[in-house]
Amino acid sequence: MAGSDIVALIVAAGKGERAGGEVPKQFQLLAGLPLVEHARRAFAAHPRIDRIVTVLGEGRSAVGETVVGGAARRDSVRNGLEAIGEATCVLIHDAARPIVPADVIDRLLAALQGATGAVPVLPVADTLATKDDALGDSIDRSALVRVQTPQAFDFTAILAAHRAWPESEEATDDAQILRGVGHAVATVAGDPLLDKITYPGDLALAGARLGAGMRVRTAMGFDVHRLVEGEELWLGGVLVPHDKGLSGHSDADVALHAITDAVLGTIATGDIGTHFPPSDPRWRGAESGQFLQHAASLVAAQGGTIDFVDLTIICEAPKIGPWREPIRDSIAVLLGLARTQISVKATTTERLGFTGRGEGIAAQAIVTTRL
Ligand code: MG
């Protein structure tokens, strides 16, 4: 199998009513993000996944490349496969399983070296019995496994199997559809973290599992720009009226630069100068919001989320107080966070030093992420 063209197909078109709530379960929030977005980020963070396609119900939207699903799950998968068109292999995954451990993906891709399909399975730990027969005889569970997703397939084989599957017949999963055309399916060890969100309590359990697996990172950023006449004053993405503005290669938004450095610091990936060198003419006069959004996208690509931003602007003038809320809102919009996750503070230096003399503005930021 070639190392490229591995596509993740996330199926999020179901109604998912058993988990409770008015929203289909794959759109319910876990740690502030819809389940489907957790799954997408897990695949995005895996180095071997080249492309991610999400199948949605009519009228729904999600991050990234999306396709509209069909009436039954297998119709949705079929639509997704047809939309992918060409690939070496595909991992078909249910959005109701928001936590996707990278090592399960590794095991599936390794198993595909010698098989057309591979699925993660777990042993059955509980006693199984038939309900209708007053529990009757218990069932021998040694021969049984729980089958999870993602399920990995040779792309051409699973697309052909879906096309050949009889219209009138239901299928429990894609492995069954592949077996339907005579292919064997390999099994790899699954993971309890992959458990499906089905009932209301499952969401809280997934939240606890997710939190336990994440590390909090805190990093700071600091920046200074010179105040000069004839420049605009941009602070936190807001144009603040003042008789002077900040000079620099970009729009010189000292506040966004400090936050960008703090965000980059949480993933230890250099600083704003590393990613947007002042020597590069592309960044002349650039809006600093794009620097911040790029830094945030690097955190997201590692499966991380930004929890909190605390910004301090240090200047004698202008007064920041009246601009505090607009700046909070601006940063919240840039980062896709709630206003309550952004703190904006300001201080003077009692007329001391360069900020006290009005020669420049300094900003410092502390950002907390989880990843
Ligand atoms: Mg700067």
Residues whose N, C-alpha, C, O or C-beta is under 5 A from the ligand:
A	BS01	MG	D223 V224 H257
